[in-house]
Amino acid sequence: MSDARKIAGIDLGTTYSAIAHFNEYGKVDIVPNSEGERITPSVILFDDDEVIVGKVAKNQAVASPENVIQFVKRYIGEQDWLQTINGRDYTPEILSALILKRIVSDAEDQLGVEITDVVITVPAYFNDNERKATEDAGQIAGLSVLGLLNEPTAAAIAYGMNNLDKTIKAVVYDLGGGTFDVTVLDIEGNNVKVLATAGERRLGGKDWDDYLLNHVAEAFIDEHGIDPRDDLESYQDLVIKVEDAKKTLSRKKEVKIFAQCGGKSLKVPVTRETFEELTRPLLEQTETYVDMVLSKAGLSWDQIDEIVPVGGSTRMPAVHEMLVRVTGKEPSKGVNPDECVAAGAAYWAAILAVRQGEEFKDKVEAGTATEEEADFAQVSQQFEESLPEEIIGLLRGTVVKNVNSHSLGIVVVTPDGTERNVIMIPEQTELPAKVTKIFGTAEDNQVTVDVNIVEGESEDPEDCVSIGTLMISDLPSNRVKGSKVRVTYTYNEDGRIEIYAQDEETGADARTDIKRTSEGLSSEQMAQVGTEIASMLE
């Protein structure tokens, strides 16, 4: 492996993941895994002391169901979710790091170059806790996470970069294996502006699978009085078979699903019509969001030029038919629904590398760069030297404007003693966004202030997602009750939150820490776990 370092984009999916990079011809390309496949199942098998990720793990799910982990992305950011394998607890962040480490290692083997700096995509509707957990997963995997990018925005960047002569308004309908987003964008070649976004963090192809699995299980109960969902091996066997059946029903009108449990078996015929009727509530749920997001953008369908389907689940004929019926337009075939998100992430990684590289180079020349900044300036220079000048110019000229999918608020106590969420940055605000709020100390000589931060639209904090508690400390002492503290909240373009506080009277900076509801591991712990998982994967 050469000493050069590689920048890449990663689509960390619920069911499949992919990684993309700029090749030697200045084109973004998907890097195949060690089995020659362009997408890798996000499935983990714990086999004694060895950990296997991908197709082999998925194929072994029936034989060793108790040692196989799937659909981890649905739980990332949930502090209380753990999986215990061989006596060891695994968080969603550690499991996601295993997937990241495997696809990056495979890509390094294919390219002969170390991959160190990446952009990882997330659903547009992920909140701050989920984004922080995704970033932690990247760091545990030993990666420098340049940024996070919303999946529909990534698809739009990929679309725009391949259609530089087009100026369009597009709706990206992103139905993946476990999450759903729908986003309205203004695309002018390499300029992408998000106008509105909405979605559901737990709605995807797996739900279609589950509806079909339950249908087969009920037929099995009627025939044999046994529920195959109660037996782990039978259940896992059905999980694989209904997924294959769903895909087959996208090409054929009927399929037979063979279920086995307790020495009994049954062939259950399922027509496409039956499958679509079973899953109609799921499709209608996505349709509701399609109408909602267009309303949020303040547009009508005659103002939309393209419908861009993203995610493997958009291959279901019912999805295509619904989009045509609702929008009156034929969905575009200009992007690969499985690969465009990873491709967009690679573009964004390159854009950030060029931006940050120029900033850090100036610091190096001025003698003010940190060791980390100087190191990245060198990485950026290597990257720029590997690409044609016109590509670098295109990256420098790219503009991406995102919006926040959740309102950012703080919890205040009203005069009658009830708590209320006061929204400071409303949803659909263009990012990055800043807002400043003045707080008064509650008592004399108060040197710390605690503020609860939430994401959500409701006035009731109980209906919102708690991010954590903002702790402002090191305020000047000997001040009277009601002394002012100026707090500035920044919503970054990748959906992460930063906060800065200052004493209004003296201008002195105060220390601000967000004590998040999902704290995760320290840097030292992440490094230690990263070493352990690297050993397990070897």
ROSE-235006 format. One record per atom (N, C-alpha, C, O): x, y, z; residue in one letter. Coordinates in pm, whole numbers, plus 50000, padded with zeros to 5 digits. Layout:
BEGIN
XYZa...
END
This chain:
BEGIN
500864988050000m500005000050000m500885012450000m501845013150077m500585022249915s501415034249903s501205043250024s500305041250105s502075053550034d501985063050145d500905073450123d500575080950216d500335074150001a499295084049973a498045080950054a497785069450089a497265091450083r496025089750157r494855093150066r494945101749980r493765086050088k492615087149998k491435093550069k491215091350188k490675101449994i489445107550042i488285100249976i488325097449856i487235097150053a486145089149998a484805093450057a484735100650156a483735088749992g482385091050041g481735077650071g481895068149994g481005076750182i480415064150224i478905065650246i478455074650318i478155056950183d476715055550209d476575044150309d476645032450272d476365047650437l476205037650543l474715034650554l473975041950618l474285023750490g472865020850478g472355010950581g473125003850645g471035010450595t470405000950687t470584986750638t470864977750718t470434984650510t470534971150453t471764969150365t472324958150361t472204979650296y473394978850212y474214991650227y473665002350250y475524990450213s476435001850220s477315002050096s477504991850030s477865013950066a478725015349948a479745026349974a479535035150057a480865025649901i481925035649914i482345040049775i482435031949683i482615053149759a482985058649628a484185067949643a484445073149751a484905069849532h486095078449533h486275084549394h485595080749299h487215094049384f487625099349255f488715090249198f489745088149263f488495084849077n489515076349017n490575084748945n490515097048945n491545077848884e492675084948821e492255093248701e493035101548653e491025091148651y490545098948536y489705111048579y489125117948495y489645113348710g488865124748759g487375122048763g486575131448765g486985109348765k485575105448771k485275098748905k486125091848961k484065100948955v483655094149077v483255079949042v482505077548947v483775070449121d483525056449092d483255048949222d483855051949325d482355039249216i482105030349329i483245020349338i483675014949236i483735017849460v484805008049479v484184994549516v483504993749619v484384984149437p483814971049470p484444965449598p485564968949633p483694956749666n484244950349785n485124938449745n485354936049626n485604930949843s486524919949815s485874908849733s486574900449676s484534908649727e483814898549648e483424903849511e482724897149435e483894915949479g483624921749348g482274928249334g481864931749224g481534929849446e480204935849442e480274950649480e481064954549565e479434958649415r479504973149432r478764978149556r478984989349600r477884969949611i477244973249738i477414961449832i477434949949789i477534964449962t477834954250063t476684953350162t476284963550218t476134941350187p475094940250289p475594945150425p476684941450469p474784953250492s475154958550624s474794948350731s473984950950820s475414936650720v475124925250807v476424920550871v477464919850805v476364917351001i477554913551076i477354899751136i476324896951199i478344890951117l478324877651177l479484876451275l480634878951240l479174872551398f480184869951499f480424854851502f479584847251552f481554850551450d481874836351438d483084833451526d484224835151484d482814829051650d483874827351751d484614840651769d483994850551807d485924840851743d486694853251761d486754861651634d487364872251633d486104856951527e486164863951399e484854871451375e483784866951414e484964882851310v483794890551271v483774891751119v484754895851058v482644888151060i482484888450914i481374898150879i480304897750940i481624906750782v480644916650738v480354914650591v481264912750510v479074915050555g478714914650413g477914902550372g477114897350449g478144898050249k477344887550188k477444874250263k476454867350283k478654870850305v478844858250378v478054858550508v477404848850545v478124869850578a477374871350703a475874869950678a475174863350755a475394875950572k473964875150540k473554860850508k472484856250549k474414853750435n474104839850399n474144830450519n473494820050518n474894834150622q475014825850741q473934828950844q473884822650950q473074838450814a472074843050911a471144831850956a470694831751070a470834822350868v469934811350903v470634801250992v470044796351089v471904798150960a472634788151036a473024793051175a473064785251270a473314806151187s473734811651317s472964824451348s473574835051364s471634823651358p470844835951374p471154843651501p471014855851505p471564836551606e471844843351733e473154851351728e473404859451817e473974848951625n475254855851613n475284865851498n476344870751461n474124868751441v474044878051326v473294890651366v472234890051429v473864902251329i473254915251357i472934922151226i473784923051137i471694927051214q471254934351094q470494946951135q470064948351249q470334955951039f469474967851054f469934976951169f469114983151236f471254977651190v471814985351303v471465000151292v471255006851393v471395005251170k471185019651151k469875024451214k469755036151249k468915015451228r467635019251288r467765022851436r466875029151493r468865018951498y469005021051642y470145030551678y470375033051796y470835035851579i471975044451609i471495057151679i470495063251640i472225060951782g471825072451862g470965069151981g470665077752063g470555056251992e469745051952106e470675046452215e471285035852199e470775053752323q471745050552427q471485037052493q472425030252533q470225033152504d469875021052579d469865008452493d469634997552545d470115009752361w470054998052274w471414991052273w472424997152237w471444978452313l472674970552314l472394956652259l471284951552273l473384950752197q473324936852156q474454929452225q475614933652218q474134918652291t475154910752361t475494898452279t474634889952254t476744897452238i477244886152159i478464880352231i479424887552261i478434867352256n479554860652323n479964867652452n481154868652484n478954872552525g479224878752654g479694893052649g480044898652753g479714899152530r480154913152518r479034921652463r478324917652372r478884933652520d477864942952475d478384951552360d479514956452362d477524953252259y477864961552143y476804972352126y475614969352122y477244984752116t476344995952088t476144997251938t476914991451861t475125004651894p474955006751749p476175013551686p476495010951570p476855022351763e478015029151708e479155019451680e479805020251576e479385010151772i480455000351753i480114990951638i480984987651557i478864986651630l478454977851520l478554984951386l478984979051287l478164997651383s478285005451258s479745007251221s480095007351103s480605008751323a482045010051297a482604997451233a483494998151148a482094985851273l482534973251212l482204973051062l483014968550981l481004977851028i480614978350887i481504988150811i481994985050702i481714999950869l482555010050805l483985004950786l484585006550679l484504998750890k485884993850884k486044983450774k487044983350703k485044974650759r485124964150657r485084969950516r485904966350432r484134978950489i484034983950351i485224992950317i485654993350202i485764999950416v486955008150392v488164999250369v488965001850279v488324988650449s489454979450431s489404972750294s490434971450227s488214968550252d488064962550119d488474972550010d489164969049915d488024985150026a488344995449927a489854998149924a490425000049818a490484998250042e491935000450046e492674989249975e493664991649906e492204977049992d492834965649923d492694966949772d493614963749697d491524971749728q491284973249584q492134984649526q492654983449415q492274995549601l492935007549548l494425008149580l495185015249513l494855000649682g496255001149723g496645014049790g497815017649793g495655021149845v495885034049911v495095034450041v493975029450047v495665040350145e494965041550272e493865052050263e494105063150215e492675048650308i491545058050313i491445063350456i491245055650550i491575076350470t491595082250605t490505092650627t490015094150739t490135099650523d489225111150537d487965108650455d488025106350335d486815109150523v485565105150457v484425114550491v484445121550592v483425114250404v482095119650434v481165107750444v481195098750360v480325107650549i479345096950568i477955102850552i477675113550607i477095096150479t475745101350459t474805096650569t474995086050629t473785104850593v472745101850693v471395105750636v471335114250547v470315099750684p468985104350642p468785119050676p469275123750779p468085126150591a467845140450616a467105142550747a467235153050809a466345132550789y465515134250908y466215129551035y465585129151141y467505125851028f468255122451149f468365134751239f468585145851190f468225132651371n468405143751463n469865144551508n470705136851462n470155153951597d471525156451638d472155144251705d473315141251681d471395137251790n471935125451856n472345114751756n473395108551770n471505112651655e471785102451554e472985106351468e473775097851428e473105119251439r474245124051361r475545122651441r476575118451389r475475126451569k476675125151654k477105110551664k478295107551659k476145101451678a476465087151688a477095081951559a478005073651563a476605086751444t477175082651315t478615087551303t479495080151258t478845099951345e480205105451344e481125097251436e482265094451401e480605093451554d481385085251646d481745071851584d482855066851602d480795065951510a481065053151444a482245054351347a483095045451341a482285065351274g483395067651182g484715068851256g485735063551212g484695075951368q485935077651445q486395064651508q487595061851513q485445056451556i485805043351610i486465034851501i487385027151529i485985036251378a486555028751266a487915034251222a488505029251127a488405044551291g489715050151261g489725060151147g490765062651086g488555065851118l488425075251007l488325089551056l487775092251163l488855098650979s488615112951002s487355116650926s487325116250803s486305120251000v485015123250936v485005138050900v484835146750986v485185140850770l485195154650722l483845161350744l483765173350770l482775153550734g481435159050751g480395148250728g480685137350679g479165151650763l478015143250735l477195150150625l477185162350617l476535142350543l475755147850432l474415140750425l474365128450430l473345148450414n472015142450401n471925134350272n472395138750167n471325122750280e471285113550166e470595119450043e471125118049932e469435125950056p468835131849935p469705142749873p469745144149751p470415150449957t471325160649905t472475154149831t472915159149727t472975142949884a474035135649815a473575131149677a474305132349578a472355125849670a471815121449540a471685133249445a471965132049325a471265144749498a471125156749414a472465161649362a472565165949247a473505160849446i474845164849402i475305155649289i475835160249188i475105142549307a475485133049202a474735135949073a475315135548964a473445138849085y472635142048967y473155154748900y473345155048779y473375165148980g473815177948925g475165177148857g475365183048751g476095170048918m477435168848862m477445161348730m478345163048648m476425152948710n476315145748583n475375152448484n475155147448374n474815163848525n473905171448437n474215186348454n473335194248490n475455190048427l475905203748452l475185214148367l475195225948399l474565209748258d473885219048169d472425221248208d471725228748141d471965214648315k470545215348351k470295224648469k471105225548561k469165231448464t468665239248577t467255234248604t466345236548524t467055227548717i465765221248743i465375222448890i466225224648977i464105220948914k463605218449049k463255203549054k462535198348968k463755196849156a463585182349163a463055178049300a463295184649401a462335167049300v461935160449424v462695147349430v462555138849343v463505145749535v464215133149558v463385124849655v463165128749770v462935113449608y462145103949687y463095092749725y463425084349642y463525092749852d464585083649896d464005073249990d463805075850109d463735061349937l463195050150015l464245039250021l464395031449927l464975038850133g466025028950149g465525016550221g464325013950226g466465009150277g466094997050347g465444999550481g464644991450528g465785010850544g465245013250677g464775027250704g464115029650805g465085036750615t464705050750638t464065056650511t464265051550401t463315067250531f462635073850418f462775088950431f462535094650538f463165095350321d463215109950313d462645114350180d462765107250079d462015125850179v461615132050054v462015146750063v461725153550161v462695151449958t463335164649962t463085171949831t463165166049723t462785184849841v462645193349723v463925201549709v464395207749804v464495201449588l465765208249565l465735216749439l465005213949344l466545227049442d466815235249324d468215231449278d469185233749349d468325225549159i469615220649110i469995228448985i469265228448885i471135235148992e471665242348876e473095237448854e474055243948895e473205225848789g474515219748772g475145216648907g474605208848986g476305222948933n477005220349059n476575229749172n477285231049272n475425236049156n474835243949263n473535237249306n472595235949227n473495232849431v472355225449483v471815232649605v472535235449700v470525235549601k469885242249715k468665234149760k467755231649681k468655230149886v467515223049942v466435233049979v466705242850049v465225230749932l464115239749961l463265234850078l462745242950154l463125221850092a462345216150203a462625201250212a462955194950111a462505195850332t462725181450350t461825176150460t461455183450552t461465163550449a460645156850551a460945141950542a461575137350447a460505134550641g460775120350634g460475113050763g459915118550858g460875100350763e460585091350874e461835082850896e462305076250803e462385083051018r463645075951043r463455060851045r464435053451030r462235056151063r461995041651063r460875038250965r459765034651005r461185039350841l460265035550734l461105032150613l461785040750557l461055019450572g461885015450459g461535001550412g460544995650455g462354996350323g462094983350263g461904972250364g461164962750338g462574973250480k462414962950583k460964962050629k460484951150662k460254973350632d458854973150675d457984965850573d457054958750610d458284967550445w457584959750341w457854944850361w456954936550350w459114941550390d459464927550418d458674922150537d458154910950532d458604930150644d457934925650766d456444923050743d455894913450796d455804931450664y454384929450633y454184916250559y453244908750586y455094913450465l455004901150388l455334889050477l454684878650467l456324890450563l456684879650654l455524876150747l455244864450769l454854886250800n453714883750888n452574876750814n451884868250872n452374880150688h451354873750606h451644858750591h450754850450605h452904855450562v453294841350546v453194834050681v452734822650687v453634840650788a453584834450921a452154831250962a451894820751019a451214840450932e449804837950967e449244826150887e448454818350940e449654824950760a449214813550679a449764800550737a449084790250736a451004800950787f451624789150846f450894785050975f450694773251001f450514794951055i449774792151178i448424785851146i448004776351211i447744791151045d446434785651005d446554771050962d445664762950989d447664767850895e447844754250841e448354744450947e447884733050954e449324748851029h450004739351119h449894742851268h450304734851352h449334754551301g449234758351442g450554761951505g450674762051628g451574764751424i452914768651472i453264782251414i452994784951297i453884790751496d454304803951449d455804803651419d456604802851512d456194804251292p457634803751258p458414815751310p459644815351314p457734826451350r458424838051406r458954835351546r459814842751595r458454824651611d458894821551747d460174813351750d460814812051854d460564807851636d461794800051625d462824808551550d462574812751437d463984811051613l464954820451558l465444816351419l465554824851331l465724803451400e466224798951270e465134800051163e465404804351051e463914795951197s462814796751102s462504811251066s462244814550950s462554819751167y462304833951143y463364839851049y463034846850954y464654836751078q465724842450995q465634837150852q465934844350757q465244824650838d465054818750705d463964826350629d464094829050510d462884829650701l461794837250638l462224851450602l461814856750499l463044857650687v463524871250658v464204871650521v463954880650441v465054861750496i465774861350368i464824858350252i464924864350145i463894849050275k463004844850166k462004855650127k461684857250009k461494863150225v460524873550189v461214885350120v460614891850034v462474888050157e463204898550086e463404894649940e463204902749849e463804882049918d463974877349780d462634877449704d462584880849586d461564873749775a460244873549711a459804887649673a459244889849566a460064897149761k459714911149731k460414915849604k459804922149518k461694912649593k462444916749474k461914909649349k461824915649242k461574896849364t461024889349250t459694895349203t459414895849084t458874899849300l457564905549265l457694918949192l456714923949137l458874924749193s459094936849113s459274933348965s459174942048879s459534920348937r459724915848798r458614906648751r458274906348633r458044898948845k457034888948810k455734891648885k455714898948984k454664885748837k453324888148893k453054879549016k452184882949097k453784868349031e453484859349142e454754852149185e455664849949104e454804848349313v455934841149368v455414831549474v454364833949534v456134820649498k455794811349606k456874812049712k458054811049682k456474813849837i457404814849949i457324801950030i456254798250078i458464795050045f458514782150113f458924784450258f460054788550285f458014781850352a458274783750496a458414770250564a457724760650531a459344769650662q459574757450738q459694760550886q460264770750926q459134751450969c459274753051114c458774740451184c457734734951148c459524735751282g459094724351362g458814711951282g457904704351317g459564709651176g459354697851093g458204699150996g457934689850920g457524710350996k456414713050904k456864722750795k457824730250813k456164722650684s456494731850575s455214736250504s454164729950514s455354747350432l454194752650359l454674761750247l455574770050267l454074760250129k454324769550019k453184779550015k452014775850002k453544792350027v452524802850029v452634810949900v453594818349881v451644809649810p451674817849688p451284832349721p450344834849796p452044841749664v451754855949685v451804862949550v452804862149479v450734869649515t450714877549392t451194891749421t451204896249535t451594898549315r452004912549331r450834920749385r451014929749468r449634917549338e448444924849384e448234922949534e447914932549605e448424910649584t448284908049727t449344915549806t449044921749909t450584915049759f451674921949826f451424937049834f451664943249937f450944942649724e450704957049723e449534960949813e449534971749872e448554952149824e447424954849913e447874953950059e447464962050142e448714944150090l449224942650227l450004955050271l449884959550385l450804960350181t451734971050217t451224984950180t451964994750189t449964985850140r449414998750099r449555009650206r449855021050172r449345006350336p449495016850439p450895023050441p451045034950469p451925014950413l453285020150410l453485029850294l454065040550310l452985025950178l453105034550060l452335047550080l452815058250043l451155046550140e450365058550166e451065067850265e450915080050257e451815061950357q452575070150452q453625078550379q453805090350409q454315072350282t455295080150205t454605090650119t455125101650101t453425087350067e452695096949985e452325109450066e452355120550014e451975107350192t451655118750280t452835128250289t452665140450286t454035122650302y455235131050313y455545138150181y456045149350181y455255131550070v455475137849939v454625150549928v455125161049887v453355149549964d452475161349960d452935171950060d452915183850031d453355167350180m453755176450286m454975184850247m455005196850270m455985178250187v457215185350159v457025195450045v457655206050045v456165192149950l455895201649843l455225214049899l455525225249858l454305212049994s453635223250059s454645231750137s454585244050134s455585225150207k456605232550282k457485240950190k457935251750228k457715235850069a458545243149973a457765254349904a458345262749836a456435254449923g455615264749861g455515263349711g455415273349639g455545250849662l455515248549518l454335239849479l453695233649564l454045239449350s453025230449295s453735220849200s454875223149161s453065209949164w453715199749082w454095204748943w455045199648884w453385214548892d453765219648760d455075227648764d455635230948659d455555230748887q456845237648900q458005227948921q459165232148924q457715215048934i458735204848953i459105198848819i458225194848742i460405198148791d460885193048662d461215178248664d460975171148567d461775173448776e462235159648782e461835153148913e461835159549018e461505140348907i461315131849024i462485121949024i462625113948931i463305122449128v464515114149133v464335103249240v464395106249359v464115090649198p463975079749296p465345074849342p466235072349261p465495073449474v466765069149533v466485057949632v465475058149702v467385048049637g467205036749728g466615024949655g465755026549568g467085012949689g466645000949619g465164998349628g464594992049538g464515003049735s463075000349751s462225007849650s461045004649633s462795017949582t462025025249480t461825016849354t461115021049262t462445005049349r462244996249233r460894989149238r460474983249138r460204989549351m458884983249357m457934990349262m457835002649266m457224983049177p456314989249080p455284998549145p454925008749087p454804995149264a453795003449330a454335017249361a453595027149357a455625018149394v456245031149422v456245039649295v455885051349297v456655033649185h456685040549057h455295045549018h455115056948976h454305036649033e452925040348997e452385051649084e451695060549035e452715051249213m452245061849303m452875075349265m452195085549263m454175075349236l454855087849201l454285093749071l454125105849060l453995085148975v453395090048850v452005095748876v451655106348825v451215088648957r449845093148987r449845106449063r449065115449031r450725107749163v450725119649248v451345131649178v450845142849189v452445129349106t453195140449049t452835143448904t453075154448854t452265133448836g451975135248695g453215134648607g453185138848492g454325129348664k455585129048590k456215115148599k456025107948697k456935111448496e457655098848495e458965100648573e459745109548540e459215092348675p460465093748752p461695092448665p461725084848568p462715100048701s463965100148625s464715086948637s464625080048738s465435083548533k466315071948536k467775076248522k468635068648480k468025089048560g469355094748540g470355091448647g471535094848633g469925085048757v470875081248861v470655066648899v469545061348886v471705060248947n471595046648996n471085047349140n471765053049226n469905041849169p469335043549303p470155037149414p470045041249530p470985027149380d471825020649481d473135027849506d473715026549613d473605035649408e474975040849414e475075056049420e476135061249455e473995063149388c474105077749374c474415084649506c475055095149506c473975079049618v474235085449748v475725084849781v476305094649826v476335073149760a477775071949784a478555081049689a479545087149728a478105081949563a478775090749466a478685105249510a479685112549504a477515109549554g477365123349603g478225126049724g478765137049739g478375116049811a479235117449929a480685119349888a481415127049950a481115112249782a482495113649733a482725127749679a483775133749702a481745133049606y481855146949559y481975156549677y482825165449677y481125154549778w481125163849891w482435162649970w482955172750018w482965150549983a484255148750051a485345156549976a486205162950037a485305155849843a486285163049762a486125178149777a487115185449786a484875182749780i484605197149796i485135202149930i485775212549937i484865194550036l485345198450169l486875197750176l487495206150241l487465187950109a488935186850109a489565199050044a490565204350094a488995203549932v489525215249863v489345227749949v490265235849963v488145229350006r487865241150091r488805241750211r489495251650233r488815230750289q489605230650411q491085230750381q491875236650455q491475224350271g492885224250234g493405238150209g494515241450252g492625246550139e493055260350111e493155268350241e494085276150260e492175266250330e492195273250459e493425269350541e494085277850601e493715256350544f494835251650626f496175255150563f497155257550635f496235255550429k497485259650364k497865273850402k499035276850425k496845282550408d497105296450450d497655296850592d498535304850623d497125288250678k497605287750816k499035282350824k499835286950905k499335272550738v500685267050735v501685277950695v502755279250755v501315285650591e502205296450545e502375307250651e503425313550660e501315309450731a501385319550836a502005314250965a502235321751059a502285301150967g502885295151086g501925293251201g502355291751315g500615293351173t499605292051280t498855278851275t497935276751354t499225269951185a498505257251170a498875247451281a500025246751324a497865240051327t498145229051420t498755217451340t498755217651217t499265207451412e499845195951345e498805188751260e499095184151150e497565187951313e496485181351240e496125189151114e495895183251008e496065202551126e495745210951009e496825210150903e496525209650784e498085210050946a499195209150851a499175195650780a499465194750661a498815185250855d498725171850798d497645171350691d497855165750583d496475177250721f495385176850624f495685185650503f495265182350392f496405196650523a496785205050409a497595196850309a497465198550188a498435187950361q499235179350274q498355169150202q498535166550084q497385163450276v496455153950215v495685160750102v495535155149994v495205172850129s494445180350029s495285183149905s494795182149793s496555186549927q497435189349814q497635176749729q497615177349606q497835165449796q497965152749724q496715149949640q496795145549526q495555152649701f494295150249632f494175159149508f493825154449400f494465171949525e494355181349412e495305177649299e494965178749181e496505173149335e497495169549234e497085157049155e497585154649045e496175149249213s495745136949146s494625139249046s494265130048972s494055151349042l492905154048957l493215164748852l494085173248874l492525164248738p492675174848637p492255188448693p491385189248780p492875198948645e492615212448696e491155216448679e490605223548764e490515211948568e489125215848547e488195209748652e487175215548687e488555197848702i487755191448807i487905199248937i486925201549008i489135203448968i489365211449089i488575224449081i487985228849180i488575230648963g487805243048945g486315240648965g485625249049023g485825229348916l484415225848932l484075224049081l483035228649128l484955217149154l484725214949297l484745228149374l483925230249463l485695236949338r485775249949406r484505258149384r484085265749471r483895256449267g482725264449234g481415258449279g480355264349256g481455246749343t480225240149385t479645246749509t480365249649605t478365249049506v477655254949621v476505245549659v475685241849575v476455241849786v475385233449837v474745240349957v475425243550054v473455242749949k472715249150059k471685239250113k470795234950040k471805235850241n470915226250303n469945233350396n470095245250422n468955226050446v468045231250548v467995221250662v468295209450645v467595226150781n467455217050895n466095210350891n465085216650858n466085197650926s464835190050921s464065190851052s462885187351056s464715195551160h464055196551290h464275210751345h465355216451328h463265216251409s463435229051476s464305227251600s464225217051669s465135237251627l465975237251747l465355246651849l465055258251818l465165241751970g464535250052073g465175248152209g466035239452227g464745256152304i465185254952442i463945254052531i462875258752494i464115247952647v463005246352740v463035257752841v464035260052908v461905264852851v461785275652949v460635272353044v459745264453011v460665278553161v459595276853259v458725289253257v459225300253280v457435287753229t456505298953221t456125303553363t456385296453460t455505315353375p455125320353508p454235310853587p454255311053710p453445302453519d452575293253593d453295280153629d452695270953684d454625279453597g455425268053639g455515256753540g456185246753568g454855257753424t454945247053323t456145249353232t456595260553212t456645238353176e457765239253084e457265240652941e456255234852902e457985248652862r457575251052723r458805251352633r459855256552672r458665245752514n459735246152414n459635259152335n458625261752269n460685267252343v460755279652265v461645277052144v462855275052159v461065277152024i461825274351902i462705286251866i462245297651858i463995283351845m464955293851808m465315293251660m465415303651595m465505281251607i465795279651464i464725270351407i464795258251428i463735275751336p462635267351285p463125257351181p464155259351116p462365246451165e462675236851059e462625243750923e461945253850905e463375238050830q463475243050692q464235256250684q464115263450585q465025259550787t465885271450782t467155267950706t467745257350727t467575276850617e468785274350540e469995273850632e470145282150721e470865264050609l472055262050692l473305266450617l473355266050494l474335270850691p474385272050837p473525283750885p473355293750815p473005282351006a472155292651064a472645295851205a473135287151277a472515308451242k472915312651377k471785320551441k471075327851373k471635318851570v470685327051645v471295329751782v471925321051842v471085341851832t471615345651963t470465347952059t469465354252024t470625342852180k469605344252282k470265349652409k471365345552445k469575358852475i470085364552600i469395357552717i468165357052725i470205352252808f469675345952929f470045354453050f471085361053051f469195354353151g469495361053277g469755350753385g469075340553394g470765353553468t471055344353578t469885344353676t469205354453694t469655332853741a468485331053827a468715335653970a467765337054047a470005338054007e470285342054145e471585349954151e472335350254054e471825356254264d473065363854282d474275354554280d474205343054322d475395359854229n476685352654228n476625339454151n477405330254179n475725338454056q475605326153978q476715325653872q476845334853792q477495314753873v478615313653779v478375302753674v479195300953584v477265295453685t476925285453584t475455286853545t474635291053626t475135283353422v473755283453371v473515270253298v474345266253216v472405263553326d472025251253257d470805253953169d469825259653215d470875249753044v469765251752950v469455238452882v470365232152827v468215234152885n467805221852816n467565224752669n466855234252635n468145216552580i468025218452435i467215206952377i467455195352410i466255210252291v465415199952230v465285202452080v465485213652032v464935191852007e464595192751865e463155188451848e462755177851897e462365196651779g460965193151756g460115205451736g460565216751758g458875203051694e457995214151659e456975217551768e456395228351767e456775208251861s455745210151963s456185219852072s457375220952101s455205227052132e455515235552247e455775227052372e456425231752466e455275214852373d455465205952487d456805198652473d456965190852378d457765200952563p459065194252553p458975179152551p459845172352497p457905173652611e457755159052614e457535153252476e457795141452452e457035161452383d456795156852247d457995159152155d457925156352036d459095164252211c460295167152134c461405157252171c461295149752267c462475157552092v463645149152120v464655157352199v465085167952155v465025152352315s466005159452397s467405156852342s467825145452326s468125167752315i469515166552271i470425165552392i471375157752394i470125173452494g470945173252613g470825186552687g469935194552660g471745188752778t471755200852858t472975209152823t474105204152827t472755221652789l473845230952767l474325236152902l473535241652979l475585234352931m476145238953057m477095250553029m478125248852965m476735262353078i477565274253064i478245276653198i477565278453299i479565276553200s480285278153326s481395288553310s481595294053202s482115291053420d483205300953424d482695315153403d483445323753356d481435317853439l480945331553434l481565339753547l481925334153651l481715352953529p482275361253636p481415360353762p480185359653754p482055360553877s481315359954004s480915374054048s481175383753978s480285374954164n479895387754224n478945395754135n479055408054125n478025388654071r477045395753987r475665393354045r475395383254110r474795402954018v473445402254075v472565393153990v472865390253874v471475388854050k470485380853979k470005388253855k469785400353859k469845381053743g469395387053618g470515391953529g470255397653423g471775389853570s472905393653485s472825386053352s472455374353349s473175392853244k472925387653109k474055378953057k475235382053073k473655367952994v474595359152925v474115357652781v472985353552756v474985361052686r474655360252543r475075346452491r476245342852496r474105338852440v474385325352391v474065324552242v472945327752200v475045320352162t474855319152017t474815304351979t475755296752007t473715300351915y473525286751867y473805286451717y473255294651642y474645277151674t474935275551531t474485261751486t474885251551542t473655261551384y473235249051320y474105247551195y473925254851098y475055238351198n476005236951087n475365230550965n474265224950973n476065231350852e475475226450727e475315211350724e474565206050642e476015204250816d475825189750822d474805185750929d474665173850959d474085195750987g473035192751082g473515191151225g472725187751312g474795193651252r475325193051387r475235206851452r475215217151385r475165206751585i474925219151661i476165223051741i476785214651806i476525235951735e477595241451818e477055253651893e476165260651844e477595255952011i477075266852095i478235274552158i479225268652202i478095287852161y479115296752217y478435306552310y477375312052277y479035308952427a478435318152525a479425328952565a480645326952566a478865340552599q479695352052636q478965360252741q477755362352733q479715364752841d479135373452943d478845387152881d479735393452824d477605391652892e477185404052826e477895416252885e478215425652812e478135416053013e478695427953080e480185429553055e480645440553024e480945418653067t482395419653057t482935415552921t484075418752886t482115408552843g482575403352714g483425390852726g483945385952626g483565385752848a484385373852869a483705361352812a482495359652825a484515352752749d483975340152699d483625331052816d484305331052919d482575323452799a482225313152898a482415299552833a482325298252711a482685289652913r482835276252858r481455270152837r480605270752926r481225264252719t479925258152690t480125243652650t480915240752560t479445234952714d479475220652681d478045215852669d477195219052752d477785208152562i476485201552553i476635187752615i477325179152561i475995185752728k475965172552789k474815165052723k473665166452764k475155157152620r474135151052536r473465139352606r474045132752693r472205137052567t471465125752625t472125112552586t472045102752660t472785112352469s473545100552427s475005104652415s475435109452311s475755102852523e477105108252531e478115100652444e479005106752386e477965087452436g478915079752358g480235077952430g480345080152551g481255073852355l482565070952411l483465083152403l483265091952319l484465083652492s485485094052485s486425091052369s486385080152312s487275100752334s488235098652224s489155087052254s489465079052165s489585085952379e490485074952418e489775061552406e490345051852358e488505061152451q487755048652442q487495044752297q487575032952262q487205054752212m486975051852070m488225045952006m488135036651925m489385051252041a490635046251986a490875031752031a491305023351953a490585029052159q490785015552212q489845005552145q490264994752104q488555009252134v487585000352070v487934998551922v487784987651867v488415009351859g488805008451719g489904998351697g489874990951598g490874997951786t491954988051777t491414973851793t491844964651724t490454972351884e489864959151909e489084954151787e489214942551748e488274962951728i487464958251615i488324955651492i488004946951411i489414963251477a490324960551365a490914946651378a491054939451279a491254942851503s491804929551528s490754918751501s491074908251445s489514921451541m488434911651520m488184909351371m487954897951329m488244920051291l487984918751148l489114911851075l488894905550971l490344912951128e491474906151064e491334890951072e492204883751023e
END
